[in-house]
Amino acid sequence: MELDYHNMRAFADSWGLVFMFAVFAVVVLWTLRPGGKKSSDDAARIPFKED
């Protein structure tokens, strides 16, 4: 039982970090893409829209 825990922990420590970095990079690149300014501005104005 303990061997399985250690294998899963080692997998999570190595590939989990790679996965989280890849998600972070995708989010940053998605935010900074050339066509994203309009949608970002629209999303930023949502709290100020009146019904």
DSSP file (Angstrom, degrees, kcal/mol; ACC not computed):
  #  RESIDUE AA STRUCTURE BP1 BP2  ACC     N-H-->O    O-->H-N    N-H-->O    O-->H-N    TCO  KAPPA ALPHA  PHI   PSI    X-CA   Y-CA   Z-CA
    1    1 A M     >        0   0    0      0, 0.0     4,-1.5     0, 0.0     3,-0.1   0.000 360.0 360.0 360.0 -41.9    0.0    0.0    0.0
    2    2 A E  H  >  +     0   0    0      1,-0.2     4,-2.1     2,-0.2     5,-0.2   0.827 360.0  59.2 -69.9 -30.7    2.8    2.4    0.9
    3    3 A L  H  > S+     0   0    0      1,-0.2     4,-2.1     2,-0.2    -1,-0.2   0.892 104.1  51.3 -64.1 -39.1    4.6    1.8   -2.4
    4    4 A D  H  > S+     0   0    0      1,-0.2     4,-2.5     2,-0.2     5,-0.2   0.903 108.4  51.6 -64.5 -41.3    1.6    2.9   -4.3
    5    5 A Y  H  X S+     0   0    0     -4,-1.5     4,-2.5     1,-0.2    -2,-0.2   0.924 110.5  48.1 -61.4 -44.6    1.4    6.1   -2.3
    6    6 A H  H  X S+     0   0    0     -4,-2.1     4,-2.3     2,-0.2    -1,-0.2   0.878 111.6  49.8 -66.5 -38.0    5.0    6.9   -3.0
    7    7 A N  H  X S+     0   0    0     -4,-2.1     4,-2.1     2,-0.2    -1,-0.2   0.922 113.3  45.7 -66.0 -43.0    4.7    6.3   -6.7
    8    8 A M  H  X S+     0   0    0     -4,-2.5     4,-2.5     2,-0.2    -2,-0.2   0.886 112.6  51.5 -66.6 -37.3    1.6    8.5   -7.0
    9    9 A R  H  X S+     0   0    0     -4,-2.5     4,-2.4    -5,-0.2    -2,-0.2   0.907 110.2  48.5 -65.9 -41.8    3.3   11.2   -4.9
   10   10 A A  H  X S+     0   0    0     -4,-2.3     4,-1.8     2,-0.2     5,-0.3   0.893 112.0  49.7 -65.5 -39.9    6.4   11.1   -7.1
   11   11 A F  H  X>S+     0   0    0     -4,-2.1     4,-2.1     1,-0.2     5,-0.9   0.925 112.5  46.9 -63.4 -44.9    4.3   11.3  -10.2
   12   12 A A  H  X5S+     0   0    0     -4,-2.5     4,-0.6     1,-0.2     5,-0.5   0.879 110.8  52.7 -66.0 -37.8    2.3   14.3   -8.8
   13   13 A D  H  <5S+     0   0    0     -4,-2.4     4,-0.3     3,-0.2    -1,-0.2   0.869 121.3  30.0 -66.5 -36.3    5.5   16.1   -7.8
   14   14 A S  H  X5S+     0   0    0     -4,-1.8     4,-1.3    -5,-0.2    -2,-0.2   0.953 131.4  28.1 -89.8 -59.4    7.1   15.8  -11.2
   15   15 A W  H  X5S+     0   0    0     -4,-2.1     4,-2.5    -5,-0.3    -3,-0.2   0.764 115.1  62.2 -78.6 -24.9    4.3   15.8  -13.8
   16   16 A G  H  X<S+     0   0    0     -5,-0.9     4,-2.5    -4,-0.6    -1,-0.2   0.906 104.8  48.6 -63.5 -40.9    1.9   17.8  -11.7
   17   17 A L  H  > S+     0   0    0     -5,-0.5     4,-2.2    -4,-0.3    -2,-0.2   0.900 111.4  49.4 -64.6 -41.6    4.3   20.7  -11.7
   18   18 A V  H  X S+     0   0    0     -4,-1.3     4,-2.2     2,-0.2    -2,-0.2   0.914 112.0  49.0 -63.7 -42.7    4.7   20.4  -15.5
   19   19 A F  H  X S+     0   0    0     -4,-2.5     4,-2.4     2,-0.2    -2,-0.2   0.929 111.3  48.4 -63.2 -46.4    0.9   20.4  -15.9
   20   20 A M  H  X S+     0   0    0     -4,-2.5     4,-2.2     1,-0.2    -1,-0.2   0.879 111.8  49.9 -64.1 -37.9    0.4   23.4  -13.7
   21   21 A F  H  X S+     0   0    0     -4,-2.2     4,-2.6     2,-0.2    -1,-0.2   0.898 110.0  51.1 -66.5 -39.6    3.1   25.4  -15.5
   22   22 A A  H  X S+     0   0    0     -4,-2.2     4,-2.3     2,-0.2    -2,-0.2   0.908 110.4  48.6 -64.3 -41.4    1.5   24.5  -18.9
   23   23 A V  H  X S+     0   0    0     -4,-2.4     4,-2.3     2,-0.2    -2,-0.2   0.921 111.9  49.8 -63.1 -43.6   -1.9   25.7  -17.7
   24   24 A F  H  X S+     0   0    0     -4,-2.2     4,-2.4     1,-0.2    -2,-0.2   0.924 111.0  49.0 -60.1 -46.0   -0.3   28.9  -16.5
   25   25 A A  H  X S+     0   0    0     -4,-2.6     4,-2.6     1,-0.2     5,-0.2   0.895 111.0  50.1 -63.1 -40.7    1.5   29.5  -19.8
   26   26 A V  H  X S+     0   0    0     -4,-2.3     4,-2.6     2,-0.2    -1,-0.2   0.918 110.9  49.1 -64.6 -42.8   -1.7   28.9  -21.8
   27   27 A V  H  X S+     0   0    0     -4,-2.3     4,-2.1     2,-0.2    -2,-0.2   0.915 113.0  47.0 -63.8 -43.2   -3.7   31.3  -19.6
   28   28 A V  H  X S+     0   0    0     -4,-2.4     4,-2.0     2,-0.2    -2,-0.2   0.932 114.8  45.8 -64.9 -45.4   -1.0   34.0  -20.0
   29   29 A L  H  < S+     0   0    0     -4,-2.6     4,-0.3     1,-0.2    -2,-0.2   0.875 111.8  52.2 -66.3 -36.6   -0.7   33.5  -23.7
   30   30 A W  H >< S+     0   0    0     -4,-2.6     3,-0.8    -5,-0.2    -1,-0.2   0.892 111.1  47.9 -64.9 -39.5   -4.5   33.5  -24.1
   31   31 A T  H 3< S+     0   0    0     -4,-2.1    -2,-0.2     1,-0.2    -1,-0.2   0.868 115.6  43.6 -69.0 -36.7   -4.8   36.8  -22.2
   32   32 A L  T 3< S+     0   0    0     -4,-2.0    -1,-0.2    -5,-0.2    -2,-0.2   0.270  82.7 128.6 -95.3  11.3   -2.0   38.5  -24.2
   33   33 A R  S X  S-     0   0    0     -3,-0.8     3,-1.6    -4,-0.3     4,-0.2  -0.309  70.3-113.2 -67.0 154.2   -3.2   37.3  -27.6
   34   34 A P  G >  S+     0   0    0      0, 0.0     3,-0.6     0, 0.0    -1,-0.1   0.843 112.9  45.7 -59.5 -37.9   -3.6   40.0  -30.3
   35   35 A G  G 3  S+     0   0    0      1,-0.2     4,-0.5     2,-0.1     3,-0.3   0.333  92.3  85.2 -89.1   9.1   -7.3   39.7  -30.6
   36   36 A G  G <>  +     0   0    0     -3,-1.6     4,-2.2     1,-0.2    -1,-0.2   0.527  61.9  85.6 -90.6  -5.7   -8.1   39.6  -26.9
   37   37 A K  H <> S+     0   0    0     -3,-0.6     4,-2.6    -4,-0.2     5,-0.2   0.923  90.3  47.8 -64.5 -44.4   -8.2   43.3  -26.1
   38   38 A K  H  > S+     0   0    0     -3,-0.3     4,-2.5     1,-0.2    -1,-0.2   0.936 114.5  45.0 -64.0 -46.5  -11.8   43.8  -27.0
   39   39 A S  H  > S+     0   0    0     -4,-0.5     4,-2.2     1,-0.2    -1,-0.2   0.864 113.5  51.0 -67.4 -33.6  -13.1   40.8  -25.1
   40   40 A S  H  X S+     0   0    0     -4,-2.2     4,-2.0     2,-0.2    -1,-0.2   0.906 111.0  48.0 -68.0 -40.9  -10.9   41.7  -22.1
   41   41 A D  H  X S+     0   0    0     -4,-2.6     4,-1.2     2,-0.2    -2,-0.2   0.904 111.6  50.4 -64.9 -41.1  -12.3   45.3  -22.2
   42   42 A D  H  < S+     0   0    0     -4,-2.5     4,-0.4     1,-0.2     3,-0.4   0.915 111.3  48.2 -62.8 -42.5  -15.8   44.0  -22.4
   43   43 A A  H >< S+     0   0    0     -4,-2.2     3,-0.8     1,-0.2    -1,-0.2   0.854 108.3  55.2 -66.9 -34.3  -15.3   41.7  -19.5
   44   44 A A  H 3< S+     0   0    0     -4,-2.0    -1,-0.2     1,-0.2    -2,-0.2   0.768 107.1  50.9 -70.1 -24.3  -13.7   44.5  -17.4
   45   45 A R  T >X S+     0   0    0     -4,-1.2     3,-1.0    -3,-0.4     4,-0.6   0.479  80.7  96.8 -91.9  -2.7  -16.8   46.6  -17.9
   46   46 A I  G X4 S+     0   0    0     -3,-0.8     3,-1.3    -4,-0.4    -1,-0.2   0.898  80.7  52.8 -56.5 -45.1  -19.3   44.0  -16.8
   47   47 A P  G 34 S+     0   0    0      0, 0.0    -1,-0.3     0, 0.0    -2,-0.1   0.771 110.1  49.9 -64.2 -21.5  -19.6   45.3  -13.2
   48   48 A F  G <4 S+     0   0    0     -3,-1.0    -2,-0.2    -4,-0.1     2,-0.2   0.480  84.2 110.3 -96.8  -3.1  -20.4   48.8  -14.4
   49   49 A K    <<  -     0   0    0     -3,-1.3     2,-0.3    -4,-0.6    -3,-0.0  -0.486  61.9-137.6 -72.6 140.7  -23.1   47.8  -16.9
   50   50 A E              0   0    0     -2,-0.2    -2,-0.1     1,-0.1    -1,-0.0  -0.723 360.0 360.0 -96.8 150.4  -26.6   48.9  -16.0
   51   51 A D              0   0    0     -2,-0.3    -1,-0.1     0, 0.0    -2,-0.0   0.486 360.0 360.0 -71.7 360.0  -29.6   46.6  -16.4
